[in-house]
Amino acid sequence: MYSYKTSGTCSKEIRFDVEDGIVKNVTFVFGCPGNTQGVAALVEGMKIDDVIARLKGINCGGKGTSCPDQLAIALEQVKETI
């Protein structure tokens, strides 16, 4: 299980697994429950590169980032280590 401390979002942390390049078990700590649960459900079972490509750069309310963007950043960091 990986853990990523978010920055600039309502969520404070994202926890997830990556197995054989597949994203699994995504959970957000805090944030908008419906949105974060929706994002987690949508990316379940996707290839890490596909998740990054779809979510990177999404902006929430002019913050310059978002919970989905933070997940993409977290996955990029994990991808560098695997």
C-alpha positions in Angstrom: 0.0 0.0 0.0 1.3 3.4 -1.0 0.4 6.6 0.8 0.6 10.1 -0.6 0.2 13.4 1.3 -1.8 15.7 -0.9 -1.2 19.4 -1.4 -3.8 22.1 -2.3 -6.8 19.9 -2.0 -9.6 19.1 0.5 -8.3 15.5 0.8 -5.2 15.2 3.0 -3.9 11.8 1.8 -4.4 9.2 -0.9 -3.8 5.5 -0.3 -3.6 3.0 -3.1 -1.9 -0.2 -4.4 -0.2 -0.8 -7.7 0.1 -4.5 -8.7 1.7 -5.3 -12.1 1.1 -1.8 -13.3 -2.6 -1.9 -12.3 -4.1 0.6 -9.8 -6.1 -0.9 -7.0 -7.7 -0.1 -3.6 -7.7 3.7 -4.0 -9.0 5.6 -0.9 -8.9 9.3 -0.2 -8.7 10.6 3.3 -11.1 13.5 3.6 -12.2 15.5 0.5 -15.6 15.5 -1.1 -16.9 11.9 -0.4 -19.0 11.4 -3.5 -16.3 12.7 -5.9 -13.4 10.9 -4.2 -15.3 7.6 -4.1 -16.3 8.1 -7.7 -12.7 8.7 -8.8 -11.5 5.7 -6.8 -14.1 3.4 -8.3 -13.4 4.6 -11.9 -9.7 4.1 -11.7 -9.9 0.6 -10.0 -8.3 -1.9 -12.3 -6.9 0.6 -14.8 -3.3 0.7 -16.0 -1.2 3.2 -14.1 -0.3 5.1 -17.3 -4.0 5.4 -18.4 -4.9 6.9 -15.0 -2.1 9.4 -15.2 -3.0 10.4 -18.7 -6.7 10.9 -17.8 -6.3 12.7 -14.5 -3.1 14.8 -14.8 -3.8 18.5 -14.9 -7.5 18.5 -13.7 -8.0 21.8 -11.9 -10.6 22.2 -9.0 -11.9 25.7 -8.4 -8.8 27.5 -9.7 -6.5 25.8 -7.1 -4.1 24.6 -9.8 -4.7 21.0 -8.8 -7.4 18.6 -7.7 -7.9 15.3 -6.0 -7.7 13.5 -9.4 -4.6 15.5 -10.3 -3.0 14.7 -6.9 -3.6 11.0 -7.6 -1.9 11.3 -11.0 1.1 13.0 -9.3 1.2 10.2 -6.7 1.1 7.5 -9.3 3.9 9.2 -11.3 6.1 9.1 -8.2 5.3 5.5 -7.6 5.9 4.6 -11.3 9.5 6.0 -10.9 10.2 3.4 -8.2 8.7 0.3 -9.8 
